[in-house]
C-alpha cells in the first residue's frame, strides 16, 4: 500500500520561496514516476511538475524557471523547490506516484502566498 506524506507547506510572502518534501513508503520508489499537483480553491487539480524514474523532468508552463522538482531514491523522497511565488499559486499541493496503472496520492500540504 503506497503512502505519500507531504511536508513543507505554509505561509509565504509574494516572491518568497518554499521547499516541499514528499516521503514515500510501500512502493519500490526508484521505478515510479513522481509528480506534484496543486488545487487552488474553486479550481481543478493541475500538474505542476513531474520527474520520471530516470530523472527526466517536465513543468507546467506557468512555473517553468521558478520551480525545480528533484528526487532522492535512496531516501524515497521527492522535492519541489518553489521560488518567486505568486499569490495565485496559493493551493493545496499534492504528491503523486505513478507506475503504469498503479498510482497514489498524498493528503496534500497547503501553500498560502500572501502579504
Buried (B, 14 or more C-beta within 10 A) or exposed (E): EBEBBBBBBEEBEEEEEBEBBBBBEEBEBEEBBBBBBBBBEEEEBEBBBBBBBEEEBBBBEEBEEBBBBBBEBEEBBBBBBBBEBEEEBBBBBBBBBBBEEEEBBBEBBEBBBEE
